[in-house]
Amino acid sequence: MSAMSGKVVQNVFVAQGYQQNRQSETQYRRDCSAPYMRKLLPLQGGKLAWTGISSMQMRNLPKYQSGFVNRGTVYCNAASSTTAVPALDKVDFLKLQNGSDIRGVAIGGVEGEPVSLTEPVTEAIAAAFAAWLLEKKKADAPKRLKISIGHDSRVSAQMLQDAVSRGIAGAGLDVVQYGLASTPAMFNSTLTEDDAFFCPVDGAIMITASHLPYNRNGLKFFTNAGGLGKPDIKDILERAVHIYKKFMVEGLTNSEKQTSTSIKRVDYMSVYTSDLVKAVRRAAGDIEKPLEGFHIVVDAGNGAGGFFAAKVLEPLGAKTSGSQFLEPDGMFPNHIPNPEDKTAMKAIIQAVLDNKADLGIIFDTDVDRSAAVDSTGCELNRNRLIALMSAIVLEEHPGTTIVTDSVTSDGLTTFIEKKLGGKHHRFKRGYKNVIDEAIRLNPIGEESHLAIETSGHGALKENHWLDDGAYLMVKLLNKLASARAAGRGGGSKVLTDLVDGLEEPGFAVELRLKIDQNHSDLKGGSFRDYGEAVLKHLENCVDSDPKLQKAPVNYEGVRVSGSGGWFLLRLSLHDPVLPLNFEAPSREDAVKLGLAVAAATKEFPALDTSALDKFVQAF
């Protein structure tokens, strides 16, 4: 923060504004952000150019961190500081792009990972988004545009929220801060119509890096049309380059100027959670407590999903004792908040079994992904979650197309098409790719209502194609509630019965083959070109092997069947890596497929095949 100490500080708190608002605000009864605040504030103490409030006073303001504060407007008259500002470092903004997100290192201290998402960089990116939004919404002029900001539990969240707020306000747009929030809620804020909550906003920014380590952070952007795509992110970063250069030329402060701005803070999460509760009640015939008698435990992984227990399940009548890691803690001390992580899944399984719960629910850090566990400890994630959601959606929309990523199993295809009567459209990896493909299919005559990845990203047409982990779980709760209302008991067996008949492989593994970008075999070319050459050579080798058969329809990499199973070798979306997936009846069958891949890839010395070599030799 010291690099920004001379910048006009437009933070939400001044002493007088805070004192006026604390009289009327009622703190959320669990104040689940307090632990996060205690961890974060010492990192910032003494580094802020506060107007009328000291860093010591800041340590005593728990509501500043809470994502669950009743709505209120806090006004700030922010004056520029005359403190000297160090020179800014040059930054390669385009390296911060991670598909349709922005990702970087926000906290120092990890060897070999220099900070790249600094406050000046973040402020420039936010200002660039504001400029992009003004251009896109020019038809609405002279209306003053509003942008909402939310964040997950990361230790750098507040610091980056301040920087984002400065960038937006400096561009002449209004800022609405939500504090601790989920990514899906941020998109929803562009759709909600409620003047009391300053909705709908014109754009939204979520500060998150999903399940990445504590030192990382990032930004996701939304309008009412959905999440921004790769070309939009590139456009914003290119604009940010010019804004940042202006910082470097003009300096970060002009002590002769004063900025007066209004930053609003609202408890938008109460709106979002209320909508989830209403959805379950509707599914059960408007019963007030349709989950009464159910015991459901939640594992939020110390991310932003702790609200689900108290604000969704309990109002519906569910018992939530045994829920764990609900408190936000950006150091993620218990496990990685990731439904694909084995340790995380073991944790929620154990919680279900220990508490004899009917169902377990687990979220990633920003709640756009989720998974479940039934009462026996059986995981409902990856292919099983896709099968379960497909069964639910195909009951509602018979014959519809289910769009998934490329690594889904052959057994899932059989289940969707033969048992459920739907169509499986296996597309590329990347949740935005999967969602965009489902959106593309509908207007050309192929009805699709579900786009879902094995990672736990799932989006429904009925929910504006938003990948919302909480909404996915609401669809499961709807089945429990409607079954109970119809007099059918059985707890989570209602759900597991829906995936009965799903064929699952006896063996599955993913290996990662890295490309050495400094190897002479690249001959100055890019890792992407080299990876494509590997895939082309493998494809030619498969064509000449009668025991192997290429997938007749394939949108990513090389997918091949043989030995009762299949493999997929593809190029990573962002990294110099070729992920290699196997599924087969046994490890022995998978090794047979692995030998075919090893024979083809030995021609490429820049490709590190040590993981594959170890796999095939260990058998």
Phi, psi and omega in degrees: 000338184299328180295342182253009190295341179266355181286149175302121184267120183243041182291160190286342185252132156234160187302315184293316181298321180294316182298323179295321186276332183293339178294323189260350184269142175249120185288140176307135194298338180258349180034056189289359179266352184304317179298322180296317181299318183296328179284323190279316192300322177302333179292337186252347187305133176081001184251359184257140176273071186288146173257102175084015178209138184266163178295329177294319176298323181301325181293345181255021181244078184298331183291339181299327181269340189289135174273004186231058178252137180302151188298146177184155180255129178245127184258144183228125170259103190257126179251150182286147176270153179259011178295139180294146182246129178296158178294148180273145177281153173287144186226138172267092186298323185295337178288348179278349181285132176231079185067243180262013177239172169243132181224145176195179176268121185254341183233132178281178176112348178258121184301133178080005180233080180293150181294127180241335180259073181281174177295314178299321178296315180297319179297319179295320180294318179296318178296325178292320176297320178299317179295318178299316182293319178300322179291318182290328185258020186299337179293340182270358181302148007266024179301137177279122186280153179237141175233129176268149181230130173225168180210160174270202190268010185297151184293339179267005188299312184293319179301315181287328176298320177299317181294317178298317180299318178297317181297318181290311181296323179295338178272001176090014179256158178277146181247132174237111183267133178256348184069218181297123186208174175254156178301314179300324179297325181295317176296317180303329182293343176276351182249327181302137176248099182200103183300330181297335179250017179058033181248149004280146171278163182273335177205162181218147178232127174252127179265106184197157170230031178054234187265009183292165184301166188302332185279352181266158170202177183189185183224138170238143186237143181221150162233183179290354175271354180119194179287145179292148180265179183303314180298324179294318180296318178298318178300313181297318180294324177293322175295321181297327178304313183291322178294318180294320177299323178295321174303315185293324182282314187267348186084168185268004181212151171226098190292350180276346183259150172232142180245133176241124184217161177244120176247124185260144177235130179224158177269072182291334181300334177293327177291312182298313182291326177299321178295322178295317179298316180299324181297318180290318178299319179299317182297334182261015179079034177064032171284135185296316182233071185291346180257013179300130182099346177270141175248113184233125179254147182240139172240110181265356177060024183064022175266215185265002188269007182298338180300335191297326181291305187278329188258348179239301186291314184295318176299337179272359176099358183285148172274132185238012179300142184096352175297149189220154176057041180279337183285131178296130177208105186291357174269352178048063189287344187261313173193165176296131179283083188208114181296350176268349184281130184298319180296319179297316180293323177298324181295315181287326175299314181297321179297320179296312182292318181296326184261003182050045183279158177282329186203146172241143180231134180229140181240159168276184189302316186252011169069021173267358175228153180202170173204172182222167177223132180278180187294342179268357183092010179283128180289135172244074177220178180048234184298325180294319178295320178296318179297317181296312179295324178296318179297318180294313183291322181287338170295322182277330184223077183305136176083358184292161180269132176257118180263127180230176175280180192281344187262014177289157189277160173295326179297326178294319178301313179300318182297312182295317189271321184272317183273318186267344179077020177259192177234133179260119178250097182276120185243214185269165172289158181105115186300326180290323176300315183294315180295314181298326179292319177297319178297320181295323186292323187301310182289348179261013172100002177250104185292130176223136179238357182216129172235123188210139179256158174296340180291344184107355171288122178219134182229139179244145178302321182294342181247035174063027179057035177266128176281104189230107181298324179292321180291324175302316180292328175297324177297324176290317179298324177302319180294318178297314184293317182291325177294318178296317180296330180273003178086013178258120180266213175101359179057224184287355176299334175303323181279313184294332176297332181291337180255010176298131181101355177288119178282127181241145183290151176286336182214137178212140180205151172238129176247156180235119181257112186272146177259125177280106185290346180264001183286143182295338182293343176287340177052040177081357180278178181274159177296331180292317177297320180295316179298320178297325178294321177300313182296320180295319179294318178298319180299318178295321179295320179296320180300331182266003181250112183293343180278350183244149181222124177290147176297132182296329176233121183207134185250356185208126176065207180237114179251129189224139176255149179170156179055031178079003181222206180204161170224156176224121172249125183219166178265131179303149181295327188231338191247160177284064186220142171249099175291140182233114181254137174236141165222133183202165179299329181211166176298321179302318179293323178294323178296322177302318177292322180297325179295324178294320178292318181298320180296324182282324187276350181294346179283357187236092186294339179280354180265120179280103182258020185299322179295320178291317179300317180296321181296313184283334182276338185286343184278000000 
